[in-house]
Amino acid sequence: MEKIMSKKRVLITGGNKGIGLAVSRAMLELGHEIIVIARDFSDFPLGGLPDVTEIECDLSKLETLPALVKEVGEVDILINNAGYMQPKYTYDNYPVEAREHIMNVDLYAPVELINLFSEAMKRKKYGRIVNTASIAGQIGHPDVWYGIAKAGLINATKIYAKLLGADGITVNCVAPSPTETDMQKDNSEERKKEFKKTVVSGRFAQAEEVAKAIVWLATDCPEYITGICLDINNCSYPR
């Protein structure tokens, strides 16, 4: 990748591993400054590099987000990537605490970060926001609250694109199908095998493939493209 002329401040939640780490690497290669939000940086390979700031934060604790935003300061690009699933729970046996936790991390925290960071973006008349949703938000998922949260994030993308567009802020999301990341350890081998039958390539997406789409939406994507959900599913859900 060629470095760009205009250096941006990029905040990436969950930028320490998986898709988020691939986004972090790509943004650094483009010459941007990145701020990575995660709960654990013990295996973070970019730690200590120039233009990399690590901030430990549990996004499920929504009451801490205003202080987090104050600590970070203004950003040009917000990548709401952090998320997880809990397939060990069934729809009829899903503890209230587990439901609240996943909704906080996968939906409420991204929305609140949009609310908070967009204030400075509106003053500058510039901002790029990209949310990592999922095919689960389009076709459902055995982890019902994961699917519900991701569906909500897709809808929030459309809402905020309308609310913030007049201020020079684009809001888009990606909806990848299963991707080769640590999250796959939570899926059964049977489920993974069945999914691979539905895609034309017979494999999961690579984190770098999803990251390229996120980075494009956050950087080179025309301003006129906003409020979209970019499907990344290898024809497992063509529409």
DAGIZI-V995113 format. One record per residue. RES is the residue in one small letter. PHI is phi as a letter, one per 40 degrees, with the letter a starting at -180 (999 if undefined). PSI is psi in radians with two decimals (none if undefined). D_LAST is the distance of its C-alpha to the last C-alpha in Angstrom with 1 decimal. Layout:
# DAGIZI-V995113
RES PHI PSI D_LAST
RES PHI PSI D_LAST
This chain:
# DAGIZI-V995113
m 999 2.43 30.8
e c 2.46 33.2
k c 2.54 34.6
i c 2.93 34.0
m c -0.62 36.8
s c 1.94 35.9
k c 2.33 36.1
k b 2.73 34.0
r c 2.15 34.5
v b 2.15 31.4
l b 2.26 31.2
i b 1.95 29.0
t c 2.45 29.0
g g 0.54 29.0
g c 0.24 29.6
n c -0.18 32.1
k a 2.92 29.9
g f -2.40 26.5
i c -0.72 23.8
g c -0.70 26.2
l c -0.70 29.0
a c -0.65 26.9
v c -0.76 26.2
s d -0.82 29.9
r d -0.81 31.0
a c -0.70 28.8
m c -0.66 30.1
l c -0.72 33.6
e c -0.51 33.2
l c -0.06 32.2
g g 0.27 35.5
h c 2.83 34.3
e c 2.33 36.1
i b 2.49 34.2
i b 2.06 35.0
v b 2.23 33.6
i b 2.19 33.6
a a 2.90 33.9
r c -0.45 36.1
d a 2.20 37.5
f b 0.34 38.3
s c -0.53 40.4
d b 0.47 38.2
f c 1.98 36.9
p c -0.19 37.5
l b 0.04 37.4
g d 2.36 40.2
g g -0.13 43.1
l c 2.68 41.5
p c 2.58 42.1
d g 0.34 39.5
v b 2.14 38.3
t b 2.28 39.1
e b 2.29 38.6
i b 2.07 38.6
e c 2.26 38.7
c a 2.38 37.1
d c 1.81 35.8
l c -0.23 32.8
s c -0.32 33.2
k c 1.45 36.4
l c -0.51 35.1
e c -0.27 38.6
t c -0.15 39.1
l c -0.67 36.3
p d -0.70 38.4
a c -0.65 41.0
l c -0.82 38.5
v c -0.66 37.2
k c -0.69 40.8
e c -0.72 41.6
v c -0.75 38.7
g g -2.89 39.4
e c 2.48 37.1
v b 2.69 34.0
d c -0.53 31.9
i b 2.28 28.7
l b 2.12 27.6
i b 1.81 25.2
n c 1.54 24.6
n b -0.49 23.8
a d 2.42 26.2
g i 2.86 24.9
y a 2.96 25.5
m b 2.84 24.9
q b 1.16 27.5
p c -0.13 26.3
k c -0.31 30.0
y c 2.48 29.8
t b 2.86 28.5
y d -0.55 27.4
d c 0.12 30.9
n a 1.15 32.8
y b 1.81 31.5
p d 2.50 34.4
v d -0.72 34.4
e c -0.69 35.4
a c -0.70 32.5
r c -0.81 30.0
e c -0.68 31.7
h c -0.82 31.7
i c -0.61 28.0
m c -0.65 27.1
n c -0.85 29.6
v c -0.80 28.4
d c -0.34 24.6
l b -0.98 24.4
y c -0.70 27.8
a c -0.82 29.1
p d -0.74 26.2
v c -0.75 26.4
e c -0.65 30.2
l c -0.62 30.1
i c -0.82 28.1
n d -0.81 30.7
l c -0.84 33.6
f c -0.43 32.6
s c -0.32 31.2
e c -0.84 34.7
a c -0.62 36.1
m c -0.71 33.0
k c -0.65 33.6
r c -0.63 37.2
k c -0.22 36.3
k g 0.61 33.6
y a 2.43 31.3
g i 2.58 28.9
r b 2.21 25.7
i b 2.26 24.0
v b 2.23 21.2
n b 2.41 20.2
t c 1.79 19.0
a c -2.46 16.7
s a 2.70 14.9
i d -0.42 12.1
a c -0.49 14.8
g c -0.12 14.4
q b -0.64 10.9
i b -0.02 11.7
g g 2.97 15.5
h a 2.58 18.3
p d -0.59 21.7
d c 1.61 23.2
v d -0.65 22.4
w c -0.43 23.8
y c -0.83 21.9
g c -0.71 18.6
i c -0.76 20.1
a c -0.76 21.3
k c -0.60 18.1
a c -0.71 16.3
g c -0.64 19.4
l c -0.64 19.1
i c -0.77 15.7
n c -0.69 17.3
a c -0.63 20.4
t d -0.80 18.8
k c -0.74 17.8
i c -0.87 21.3
y c -0.48 23.2
a c -0.69 21.6
k c -0.71 23.0
l c -0.60 26.2
l b -0.15 27.0
g d -0.64 25.6
a c -0.26 28.9
d c 0.27 30.7
g g 0.38 29.1
i b 2.20 26.8
t c 2.52 23.1
v b 2.02 21.1
n b 2.96 17.8
c a 2.85 16.3
v b 2.59 14.6
a b 1.44 12.8
p c 2.61 14.0
s c 3.13 14.0
p d 2.34 17.6
t b 2.59 19.8
e c 1.49 23.3
t b 3.14 25.3
d c -0.38 28.1
m c -0.41 25.6
q c -0.28 25.1
k c -0.32 28.7
d c -0.14 27.7
n c 2.52 25.4
s c 2.71 27.1
e c -0.60 27.3
e c -0.77 26.0
r c -0.72 22.8
k c -0.71 22.3
k c -0.73 23.0
e c -0.69 20.6
f c -0.73 17.7
k c -0.36 18.6
k c -0.33 18.2
t c -0.18 14.4
v b 2.64 13.9
v c -0.45 14.8
s c -0.20 17.7
g g 0.38 19.2
r a 2.93 19.9
f c 2.82 19.1
a c 2.69 18.3
q c 2.56 21.5
a d -0.65 22.5
e c -0.54 23.3
e c -0.76 19.8
v c -0.71 18.5
a c -0.68 21.7
k d -0.68 21.2
a c -0.74 18.1
i c -0.80 20.0
v c -0.69 23.1
w c -0.80 21.4
l c -0.53 20.1
a c -0.20 23.6
t b -1.32 25.6
d c -0.21 24.6
c d 2.29 21.5
p d 2.56 22.5
e c -0.48 23.6
y c -0.29 21.5
i c 1.80 18.3
t a 2.64 18.6
g g 0.28 16.9
i c 2.75 13.6
c b 1.96 11.8
l c 1.95 11.2
d c 2.34 9.1
i b 1.43 11.5
n a 0.18 10.7
n f 0.71 11.4
c g 0.26 8.6
s c -0.31 9.7
y a 1.19 6.4
p c 2.44 3.8
r a none 0.0
